């Protein structure tokens, strides 16, 4: 994923499918990973699929503010045979979606108001949509709200996305929120059903399946587009790395009805290598060729060995410009990968709720069960690596992959300072009932401001408590993980305008800071040789 100056963006759905007016679904679109966790039929897929279904609306959102379209255009929906199925059963006449964006100081020009919220009502009886409300904010923090009656008084478009309304002396800029809508329109949705093997041709949402997948692969790889050819070569390389193959070649057979897969020089048919590998092939290929703004995927863990799930998710996310949203039954996978976790639950009346996962005290034995640690031991997993926080999990996963150790370790977060203190002992006892202490490794940030500063007391006590039970625990010599990056890795991931930090510099003190959620992307573009001689590199190299 590329970096961006965007702040948090949100799509709210009201009276949409299983989410009624009082229990809306909220999808957060930000850099990095957002997970939606819940049982079957609790609305996870409905929420993700909504972005796909609303694409025609999002791609043409400007028409809601145009007199030429009477401010009430018929925009339609994608993939919905009967539009009435989109509304909640309690009120099938309409539903509502809302776009929200965060605003930062550098977005403001003069005294213009930036539109940071648009509420859209979709009337299913009349097959029309209208903006029922907008909210705009200026540089001083003052806000103005306009309702539908004020919007339809005939705003005049100036300079593209600037609108002047007769009821106000202010200029309203829609540029940022229109950009969000277009980015959602440029997303790709990959459903849980990802059958790339059975005959029959067609597209299932945003992935070609059966013969259509084979034909698409053949077109991508052997067609006239060099961009597609390079993308397919990249996908083959990524799949080979994920599956620990030395080489991988995937080509359509003469009938263009199946794929021939050559692994380390040995030929196979696609159906011979299993659904998990077939899924990797088609999903990664579709993502590489599309280069979407956001990727939305249901149950990325399907048909995959537990040690592959996190790597697959990270690899897939690297092809999204901004971020990835995924639904899952695995709270362990969500906790490992996601900066944001939403939980869906079924209501007694058949509806559903979606809420952020609460800040709960981590129960490690429970979490290890969620990650199927015992089964991973049986399948060759050799240890547990505990790291500072959620943004460090994928950072370390990348360097484990580069040293061919990613299949050996479960990587989990400590949750930051809440557990990095002398009170870790009960948690260590809990873990060592399941795992021998000699197989547990811990790496935390030192948070030091200079080379000669002593480790903070709580972190020092944490290290000592770990050593008492035989757990290998290290604090970084530099301030934090982001202080180990070199210029070329940062530039490759984020752009030339970003600069490395000094060894003890705070990220926010950088001339152009990036988000900690971007650390794993920089790690993906950083060679292990770039950190090999540092204490971080020596720690990773020392892992059995």
C-alpha positions as CSV (number, residue, x, y, z in Angstrom):
1,X,0.0,0.0,0.0
2,X,1.2,3.5,-0.7
3,X,1.1,6.1,1.9
4,X,-1.3,9.0,1.9
5,X,-2.1,12.3,3.6
6,X,-5.7,11.2,4.1
7,X,-7.1,11.1,7.6
8,X,-9.7,8.7,8.9
9,X,-12.6,8.2,6.5
10,X,-15.9,6.5,7.3
11,X,-18.9,5.0,5.5
12,X,-22.0,4.6,7.7
13,X,-25.0,2.5,6.6
14,X,-28.4,2.9,8.0
15,X,-31.4,0.7,7.4
16,X,-29.2,-1.3,5.1
17,X,-29.8,-5.0,5.0
18,X,-29.6,-6.4,8.6
19,X,-28.5,-3.0,10.0
20,X,-31.6,-0.9,10.9
21,X,-31.9,2.8,11.6
22,X,-30.9,2.4,15.2
23,X,-28.1,0.0,14.7
24,X,-26.0,1.3,11.7
25,X,-22.9,-0.3,10.3
26,X,-19.7,1.8,10.3
27,X,-16.8,1.0,8.0
28,X,-13.6,2.8,8.7
29,X,-11.3,3.5,5.8
30,X,-7.8,4.4,6.9
31,X,-4.3,3.4,6.1
32,X,-3.6,-0.1,7.3
33,X,-6.0,-2.9,8.4
34,X,-9.6,-2.9,9.6
35,X,-11.1,-6.2,10.7
36,X,-14.8,-7.1,11.1
37,X,-15.3,-10.1,13.4
38,X,-18.5,-11.9,14.1
39,X,-20.5,-15.1,13.8
40,X,-22.2,-16.3,10.6
41,X,-25.1,-14.2,9.4
42,X,-24.2,-11.2,11.7
43,X,-23.7,-8.7,8.8
44,X,-19.9,-8.9,8.2
45,X,-20.2,-9.7,4.5
46,X,-23.2,-7.4,4.0
47,X,-21.2,-4.4,5.3
48,X,-18.2,-5.1,3.1
49,X,-20.3,-6.0,0.0
50,X,-22.2,-2.7,0.4
51,X,-19.2,-0.8,-1.0
52,X,-19.4,-2.9,-4.1
53,X,-23.1,-2.4,-4.4
54,X,-22.9,1.3,-4.0
55,X,-20.2,1.9,-6.6
56,X,-22.5,3.5,-9.1
57,X,-23.7,5.9,-6.4
58,X,-20.2,6.7,-5.2
59,X,-18.8,7.1,-8.7
60,X,-21.5,9.7,-9.6
61,X,-21.9,11.4,-6.3
62,X,-21.4,14.9,-7.9
63,X,-24.8,14.5,-9.5
64,X,-26.5,14.8,-6.1
65,X,-25.4,18.5,-6.2
66,X,-26.1,19.2,-9.8
67,X,-29.2,21.1,-11.1
68,X,-28.7,19.3,-14.4
69,X,-29.6,16.0,-12.5
70,X,-32.4,17.7,-10.6
71,X,-30.4,17.0,-7.4
72,X,-32.3,13.7,-7.3
73,X,-30.7,11.3,-9.9
74,X,-31.3,7.6,-10.5
75,X,-27.8,6.1,-9.9
76,X,-28.6,2.4,-9.5
77,X,-26.7,-0.3,-7.7
78,X,-24.2,-2.9,-8.7
79,X,-25.0,-6.6,-8.5
80,X,-28.4,-6.2,-6.8
81,X,-31.0,-8.0,-8.8
82,X,-33.8,-6.5,-6.7
83,X,-32.8,-3.2,-5.2
84,X,-35.4,-3.6,-2.4
85,X,-33.2,-6.3,-0.9
86,X,-30.7,-3.6,0.1
87,X,-33.1,-2.1,2.7
88,X,-33.8,-3.6,6.1
89,X,-36.9,-5.8,6.2
90,X,-38.6,-3.4,8.7
91,X,-38.6,-0.6,6.1
92,X,-37.9,-1.6,2.6
93,X,-38.7,1.8,1.0
94,X,-35.3,3.4,1.6
95,X,-31.9,3.3,3.2
96,X,-29.2,5.9,4.0
97,X,-25.5,6.1,3.7
98,X,-23.2,8.7,5.1
99,X,-19.6,9.7,4.1
100,X,-17.4,11.3,6.8
101,X,-13.8,12.5,6.5
102,X,-11.3,13.9,9.0
103,X,-10.1,17.4,8.3
104,X,-6.5,18.7,8.8
105,X,-5.1,22.2,8.9
106,X,-3.2,21.9,5.6
107,X,-6.5,21.2,3.7
108,X,-7.8,24.7,4.2
109,X,-7.5,27.5,1.7
110,X,-8.5,31.0,2.7
111,X,-11.9,31.0,4.4
112,X,-13.4,28.1,2.5
113,X,-15.5,25.6,4.2
114,X,-14.5,22.0,3.6
115,X,-17.4,19.6,3.4
116,X,-16.6,16.7,5.8
117,X,-20.0,14.9,5.8
118,X,-22.6,14.0,3.2
119,X,-25.8,12.1,4.1
120,X,-27.5,10.4,1.2
121,X,-31.0,8.9,1.2
122,X,-31.7,6.2,-1.4
123,X,-35.4,6.0,-2.2
124,X,-36.0,2.5,-3.5
125,X,-39.6,3.2,-4.5
126,X,-38.7,6.1,-6.8
127,X,-35.2,4.6,-7.7
128,X,-33.6,8.0,-6.9
129,X,-31.0,9.3,-4.4
130,X,-30.6,12.7,-2.8
131,X,-28.2,14.4,-0.4
132,X,-30.3,15.2,2.6
133,X,-27.6,16.9,4.6
134,X,-24.1,18.2,4.3
135,X,-21.8,19.5,7.1
136,X,-18.8,21.8,6.3
137,X,-16.1,23.1,8.6
138,X,-13.7,26.1,8.3
139,X,-10.1,26.6,9.6
140,X,-11.4,28.0,12.9
141,X,-13.5,25.0,13.6
142,X,-16.9,26.6,12.9
143,X,-19.4,24.3,11.1
144,X,-22.3,24.9,8.8
145,X,-25.0,22.3,8.0
146,X,-27.3,22.5,5.0
147,X,-30.4,20.4,4.5
148,X,-31.9,19.1,1.3
149,X,-34.1,22.2,0.9
150,X,-31.1,24.4,1.0
151,X,-29.0,22.2,-1.3
152,X,-31.6,22.3,-4.1
153,X,-31.7,26.1,-4.2
154,X,-29.2,25.9,-6.9
155,X,-25.6,25.8,-5.8
156,X,-23.2,27.1,-8.5
157,X,-20.1,24.9,-9.3
158,X,-17.0,27.0,-9.3
159,X,-13.5,25.6,-10.1
160,X,-14.7,22.0,-10.2
161,X,-15.5,21.0,-6.7
162,X,-16.3,24.4,-5.2
163,X,-19.9,25.3,-4.7
164,X,-21.4,28.6,-3.8
165,X,-25.0,28.5,-2.3
166,X,-27.4,31.5,-2.4
167,X,-28.2,30.9,1.3
168,X,-24.6,31.4,2.4
169,X,-21.8,33.8,1.7
170,X,-19.2,31.0,2.0
171,X,-17.5,28.8,-0.5
172,X,-17.9,25.1,0.0
173,X,-15.2,22.7,-1.1
174,X,-16.3,19.2,-1.9
175,X,-12.9,18.1,-3.2
176,X,-11.8,15.9,-0.3
177,X,-15.1,14.1,0.2
178,X,-15.7,13.6,-3.5
179,X,-12.2,12.1,-3.6
180,X,-13.2,9.7,-0.8
181,X,-16.3,8.6,-2.8
182,X,-14.1,8.0,-5.9
183,X,-11.6,6.0,-3.9
184,X,-14.4,3.8,-2.6
185,X,-15.5,3.4,-6.2
186,X,-12.0,2.3,-7.0
187,X,-12.1,-0.5,-4.4
188,X,-12.3,-4.2,-5.0
189,X,-14.4,-6.8,-3.2
190,X,-13.3,-10.4,-2.9
191,X,-16.1,-12.6,-1.5
192,X,-15.6,-15.7,0.7
193,X,-16.4,-18.0,-2.3
194,X,-13.3,-17.9,-4.4
195,X,-13.6,-21.0,-6.7
196,X,-10.9,-20.9,-9.3
197,X,-11.1,-24.6,-10.2
198,X,-14.6,-25.6,-11.4
199,X,-15.6,-25.2,-15.0
200,X,-18.0,-22.5,-16.0
201,X,-17.2,-18.9,-16.7
202,X,-18.1,-15.6,-15.1
203,X,-17.2,-13.0,-12.6
204,X,-18.2,-13.4,-9.0
205,X,-18.1,-9.8,-7.7
206,X,-14.6,-8.7,-8.4
207,X,-12.9,-12.0,-9.1
208,X,-13.2,-14.1,-12.3
209,X,-14.0,-17.7,-11.5
210,X,-13.7,-21.0,-13.3
211,X,-12.9,-20.7,-17.0
212,X,-13.3,-16.9,-16.7
213,X,-10.3,-16.9,-14.3
214,X,-8.2,-19.0,-16.7
215,X,-9.1,-16.7,-19.6
216,X,-8.4,-13.6,-17.5
217,X,-5.0,-15.1,-16.4
218,X,-4.1,-15.9,-20.0
219,X,-5.1,-12.4,-21.1
220,X,-3.1,-10.8,-18.3
221,X,0.0,-12.9,-18.9
222,X,0.0,-13.3,-22.7
223,X,-2.0,-10.3,-23.8
224,X,-0.7,-7.0,-25.2
225,X,-0.5,-5.1,-21.9
226,X,3.0,-5.0,-20.5
227,X,1.6,-3.6,-17.3
228,X,-0.5,-6.7,-16.8
229,X,2.4,-9.0,-17.8
230,X,4.6,-7.4,-15.2
231,X,1.8,-7.6,-12.6
232,X,1.3,-11.3,-13.2
233,X,5.1,-11.9,-12.9
234,X,5.0,-10.1,-9.6
235,X,2.0,-12.2,-8.5
236,X,3.9,-15.4,-9.3
237,X,6.9,-14.2,-7.4
238,X,4.7,-13.3,-4.3
239,X,2.9,-16.6,-4.4
240,X,6.2,-18.5,-4.6
241,X,7.6,-16.6,-1.6
242,X,4.4,-17.2,0.4
243,X,4.5,-20.9,-0.3
244,X,8.3,-21.3,0.0
245,X,8.7,-22.4,-3.6
246,X,12.0,-21.8,-5.4
247,X,10.2,-21.1,-8.7
248,X,6.6,-20.8,-9.9
249,X,5.2,-20.6,-13.4
250,X,1.4,-20.4,-14.1
251,X,0.1,-20.7,-17.6
252,X,-3.2,-21.4,-19.3
253,X,-3.4,-24.8,-21.0
254,X,-4.1,-25.2,-24.8
255,X,-7.9,-25.3,-24.2
256,X,-7.8,-22.2,-22.0
257,X,-10.0,-24.1,-19.5
258,X,-7.4,-24.8,-16.9
259,X,-4.1,-23.6,-15.6
260,X,-0.8,-25.5,-15.7
261,X,1.2,-24.8,-12.6
262,X,5.0,-25.5,-12.6
263,X,6.4,-25.6,-9.1
264,X,10.2,-25.9,-8.7
265,X,10.3,-27.4,-12.2
266,X,7.5,-30.0,-11.7
267,X,4.3,-29.7,-13.7
268,X,0.8,-29.8,-12.0
269,X,-2.8,-29.0,-12.9
270,X,-4.5,-26.3,-10.9
271,X,-7.0,-28.8,-9.4
272,X,-4.1,-30.9,-8.1
273,X,-2.6,-28.2,-5.9
274,X,-5.7,-27.5,-3.8
275,X,-8.2,-24.7,-3.2
276,X,-5.8,-22.7,-0.9
277,X,-3.2,-22.2,-3.6
278,X,-5.8,-21.6,-6.3
279,X,-7.3,-18.9,-4.0
280,X,-3.8,-17.3,-3.6
281,X,-3.4,-17.2,-7.4
282,X,-6.7,-15.6,-8.4
283,X,-7.0,-13.1,-5.5
284,X,-3.4,-11.9,-5.7
285,X,-3.6,-11.7,-9.5
286,X,-6.9,-9.7,-9.4
287,X,-5.4,-7.3,-6.8
288,X,-2.1,-6.8,-8.7
289,X,-3.8,-6.1,-12.0
290,X,-6.5,-3.8,-10.5
291,X,-4.3,-1.8,-8.2
292,X,-7.3,-0.8,-6.1
293,X,-7.6,2.0,-3.7
294,X,-9.0,-0.3,-1.0
295,X,-9.4,-4.0,-0.9
296,X,-12.3,-5.6,0.9
297,X,-12.1,-9.4,1.5
298,X,-14.3,-11.9,3.3
299,X,-12.5,-14.5,5.4
300,X,-9.0,-14.3,4.0
301,X,-8.1,-17.3,6.2
302,X,-10.2,-19.7,4.1
303,X,-8.4,-22.9,3.0
304,X,-5.0,-21.6,4.2
305,X,-2.5,-23.1,6.6
306,X,-2.5,-21.0,9.8
307,X,1.1,-20.0,9.1
308,X,0.1,-18.5,5.7
309,X,-2.9,-16.4,6.8
310,X,-1.1,-13.4,8.1
311,X,1.4,-13.4,5.3
312,X,-1.3,-13.7,2.7
313,X,-3.2,-10.8,4.2
314,X,-0.1,-8.6,4.3
315,X,0.8,-9.5,0.7
316,X,-2.7,-8.7,-0.5
317,X,-2.7,-5.4,1.4
318,X,0.5,-4.3,-0.3
319,X,-1.5,-4.0,-3.5
320,X,-4.0,-1.6,-2.1
321,X,-3.1,2.0,-2.4
322,X,-4.6,2.9,1.0
323,X,-5.9,0.0,3.1
324,X,-7.6,-3.3,3.5
325,X,-10.9,-4.2,5.3
326,X,-11.5,-7.9,6.0
327,X,-14.1,-9.9,7.7
328,X,-13.1,-13.0,9.7
329,X,-14.2,-15.6,12.2
330,X,-10.7,-15.5,13.7
331,X,-10.4,-12.9,16.5
332,X,-6.8,-14.1,16.7
333,X,-6.1,-13.1,13.1
334,X,-7.9,-9.8,13.6
335,X,-5.9,-9.0,16.8
336,X,-2.7,-9.8,15.0
337,X,-3.1,-7.8,11.9
338,X,-5.7,-5.0,12.4
339,X,-5.3,-1.5,13.9
340,X,-9.1,-1.3,14.1
341,X,-11.5,-4.2,15.0
342,X,-15.3,-4.0,14.6
343,X,-17.5,-6.7,16.1
344,X,-20.9,-7.7,14.6
345,X,-23.6,-9.4,16.6
346,X,-27.0,-10.8,15.8
347,X,-30.0,-9.3,17.5
348,X,-33.0,-11.3,18.7
349,X,-35.2,-9.7,16.0
350,X,-32.9,-10.9,13.2
351,X,-31.1,-7.6,12.9
352,X,-27.4,-7.0,13.6
353,X,-25.1,-4.5,15.4
354,X,-21.6,-3.4,14.6
355,X,-19.4,-1.8,17.3
356,X,-15.7,-1.3,18.0
357,X,-14.0,-4.1,20.0
358,X,-13.7,-2.8,23.5
359,X,-10.4,-2.3,25.2
360,X,-10.3,-5.6,27.0
361,X,-7.5,-7.1,29.0
362,X,-5.6,-9.6,26.9
363,X,-6.1,-13.2,28.0
364,X,-3.1,-14.9,26.4
365,X,-4.1,-18.5,26.8
366,X,-7.5,-17.6,25.1
367,X,-5.7,-15.7,22.4
368,X,-3.3,-18.6,21.7
369,X,-6.4,-20.8,21.3
370,X,-7.9,-18.4,18.9
371,X,-4.7,-18.5,16.8
372,X,-4.8,-22.3,16.9
373,X,-1.3,-22.4,18.4
374,X,-1.5,-26.0,19.4
375,X,-2.3,-27.1,15.9
376,X,0.5,-24.9,14.6
377,X,2.9,-26.7,16.9
378,X,1.8,-29.9,15.3
379,X,2.3,-28.4,11.8
380,X,5.9,-27.2,12.5
381,X,5.5,-23.9,14.4
382,X,8.5,-23.6,16.7
383,X,7.8,-20.6,19.0
384,X,6.0,-17.5,20.0
385,X,7.3,-13.9,19.4
386,X,5.8,-11.1,21.5
387,X,6.2,-7.6,20.2
388,X,5.3,-4.1,21.4
389,X,2.0,-3.3,19.7
390,X,-0.4,-4.0,16.8
391,X,1.7,-2.1,14.3
392,X,4.8,-4.2,15.1
393,X,3.2,-7.5,14.3
394,X,3.5,-7.2,10.6
395,X,6.8,-5.3,10.9
396,X,8.4,-8.4,12.5
397,X,6.4,-10.7,10.2
398,X,8.1,-9.1,7.2
399,X,11.6,-9.6,8.6
400,X,10.8,-13.2,9.6
401,X,9.8,-13.8,6.0
402,X,13.0,-12.3,4.7
403,X,15.0,-14.7,7.0
404,X,12.7,-17.7,6.1
405,X,11.4,-18.0,9.7
406,X,7.8,-16.7,9.2
407,X,6.4,-20.2,9.2
408,X,8.1,-21.0,12.5
409,X,6.6,-18.4,14.8
410,X,3.3,-17.0,16.0
411,X,3.7,-13.2,16.3
412,X,1.5,-11.5,18.9
413,X,1.4,-8.0,20.4
414,X,1.8,-7.0,24.0
415,X,-0.6,-4.1,23.8
416,X,2.0,-1.5,24.6
417,X,2.7,0.0,28.0
418,X,-0.4,-1.6,29.6
419,X,1.5,-4.9,29.9
420,X,5.1,-3.8,29.6
421,X,5.7,-3.5,33.3
422,X,6.4,-5.6,36.4
423,X,2.9,-7.0,36.3
424,X,3.7,-9.2,33.3
425,X,4.4,-12.2,35.6
426,X,0.9,-13.6,35.8
427,X,0.6,-13.4,32.0
428,X,3.9,-15.2,31.6
429,X,2.7,-17.9,33.9
430,X,-0.4,-18.2,31.8
431,X,1.6,-18.6,28.6
432,X,4.1,-21.0,29.9
433,X,1.4,-23.4,30.9
434,X,0.9,-23.8,27.1
435,X,4.4,-23.2,25.8
436,X,7.8,-23.9,27.2
437,X,9.5,-20.6,28.3
438,X,12.5,-21.4,26.1
439,X,10.3,-21.0,23.0
440,X,9.1,-17.5,23.9
441,X,10.9,-14.5,22.6
442,X,10.1,-10.8,23.3
443,X,11.3,-7.6,21.6
444,X,10.0,-4.2,22.9
445,X,10.8,-0.5,22.2
446,X,13.2,1.1,24.6
447,X,11.6,4.5,24.2
448,X,15.0,6.1,25.1
449,X,15.7,9.7,24.1
450,X,19.5,9.2,24.0
451,X,22.1,6.5,24.0
452,X,23.1,7.1,27.6
453,X,19.6,7.2,29.0
454,X,18.7,4.3,31.2
455,X,15.7,2.1,30.3
456,X,12.5,3.3,32.0
457,X,11.8,1.6,35.3
458,X,8.7,-0.2,34.1
459,X,10.4,-1.6,31.0
460,X,13.5,-2.6,33.0
461,X,11.2,-4.5,35.5
462,X,9.4,-6.1,32.6
463,X,12.7,-7.5,31.2
464,X,13.7,-8.8,34.6
465,X,10.4,-10.6,35.1
466,X,10.8,-12.2,31.8
467,X,14.3,-13.4,32.6
468,X,13.1,-14.9,35.9
469,X,11.0,-17.4,34.0
470,X,13.5,-18.1,31.3
471,X,11.9,-16.0,28.6
472,X,14.3,-14.2,26.2
473,X,13.3,-10.5,26.3
474,X,15.1,-7.6,24.7
475,X,14.6,-3.8,24.5
476,X,15.7,-2.0,21.4
477,X,18.9,0.0,21.6
478,X,17.3,2.7,19.5
479,X,14.0,4.4,20.5
480,X,11.6,2.2,18.5
481,X,11.3,0.0,15.5
482,X,10.8,2.9,13.0
483,X,14.2,4.3,14.0
484,X,15.9,1.4,12.2
485,X,14.8,2.3,8.7
486,X,17.2,3.4,6.0
487,X,16.4,6.0,3.3
488,X,16.0,3.5,0.4
489,X,13.3,1.4,2.2
490,X,11.4,4.5,3.2
491,X,11.5,6.0,-0.2
492,X,10.4,2.8,-2.0
493,X,7.4,2.4,0.3
494,X,6.3,6.0,0.9
495,X,8.2,8.4,-1.5
496,X,11.3,10.4,-1.7
497,X,10.0,13.2,0.4
498,X,10.1,11.1,3.6
499,X,13.4,10.9,5.5
500,X,14.9,8.4,8.0
501,X,14.7,9.2,11.7
502,X,17.8,9.6,13.8
503,X,18.3,6.8,16.3
504,X,16.3,8.4,19.1
505,X,14.0,10.8,17.2
506,X,10.3,10.6,17.8
507,X,8.3,9.9,14.6
508,X,6.1,13.0,15.1
509,X,9.3,15.1,15.2
510,X,10.1,14.2,11.6
511,X,9.8,16.9,9.0
512,X,7.3,14.7,7.3
513,X,6.1,12.0,9.7
514,X,4.4,8.9,8.5
515,X,2.0,6.7,10.4
516,X,3.3,3.8,12.6
517,X,0.7,1.8,10.7
518,X,3.0,2.3,7.6
519,X,6.0,0.7,9.3
520,X,5.3,-2.8,7.9
521,X,5.2,-1.3,4.4
522,X,8.6,0.1,4.9
523,X,9.8,-3.2,6.3
524,X,8.6,-4.9,3.1
525,X,10.9,-2.6,1.1
526,X,13.8,-2.9,3.5
527,X,16.5,-5.6,2.9
528,X,17.4,-7.6,6.0
529,X,21.0,-6.7,5.2
530,X,20.1,-3.0,6.0
531,X,19.4,-3.9,9.7
532,X,21.5,-7.1,10.0
533,X,24.3,-5.5,12.1
534,X,21.9,-3.6,14.4
535,X,20.6,-5.1,17.7
536,X,17.3,-5.6,16.0
537,X,18.9,-7.6,13.2
538,X,21.0,-9.7,15.6
539,X,17.8,-10.5,17.6
540,X,16.0,-11.7,14.5
541,X,19.0,-13.6,13.3
542,X,19.3,-15.3,16.7
543,X,15.8,-16.8,16.6
544,X,16.2,-20.6,16.0
